[in-house]
Amino acid sequence: MKTIGLIGGMSWESSTIYYELINKKVKQLLGGYHSAKSIMISVDFAEIEDLQGKNDWPALTKLMINAAKQLENAGADLIILCTNTMHLCSEEMIKNTTIPFLHIADATGNSIKSQGLQKLALLGTKFTMEKDFYKTILKKYGIDILIPEKNDREQIHQIIYEELVKGKIKNSSREIYKRIITDLKNKGAEGIILGCTEIPLLIKQDDVDIPIFNTTKIHAENAVEWALKD
């Protein structure tokens, strides 16, 4: 079993889910007393959120590179970044480390492709929905992306930062997301990418009538499969 390196804390609410999912997958595949070999570097999300608000991506990239190097130096065999948005920094992280980096959009793209879907709606932070880093990778898998209207993007982003990263789960916010998802379905979306690792805390498959792709679960389980392969 290889050692999975996790960069967490963005937010810790979803990082705990990563740890749980990874160990559950190892238990499922190996049984007995098995658990995952892993190392987590957890950052202070207040610092991250402040730099995001200032649009200071060079500083954010430096923080992510440092975290990735810490994992490499600690003996990790693979790096996963436990957040969608900060994959904006992934290209430089890969350049500055020598161990494999499992991109969340690649893991998600493979999962969607296996189901034969081609037109998906993407929910996430404004950075994830509005910038091209996620869509560009999914394009390699033959996937076209829809994003919500501007006002809906603002609401999605606000709920993530003001509620979900703080562990607040509100039915009223769930209804807002469900309305937005219905609108995207009516515009042709065949499925929904939950492209923020906190959104699965709020939205489950039972809440909607089209397939959802929980990027947290997909990413975590893909990391386990990588760690256990010969």
Salt bridges, closest charged atoms under 4 A:
GLU20 OE2 - LYS24 NZ 2.98
ASP50 OD2 - LYS54 NZ 3.01
GLU91 OE2 - LYS95 NZ 3.79
GLU92 OE2 - LYS95 NZ 3.28
ASP106 OD1 - LYS140 NZ 3.63
GLU130 OE2 - ARG153 NE 2.89
ASP144 OD1 - LYS139 NZ 2.76
GLU149 OE2 - LYS187 NZ 2.68
ASP152 OD1 - ARG179 NH2 2.93
GLU154 OE1 - LYS126 NZ 3.74
GLU154 OE2 - LYS150 NZ 3.52
GLU175 OE2 - LYS178 NZ 3.39
ASP183 OD2 - LYS187 NZ 3.28
ASP207 OD2 - ARG174 NE 3.94
ASP209 OD2 - LYS185 NZ 2.95
GLU221 OE2 - LYS217 NZ 2.97
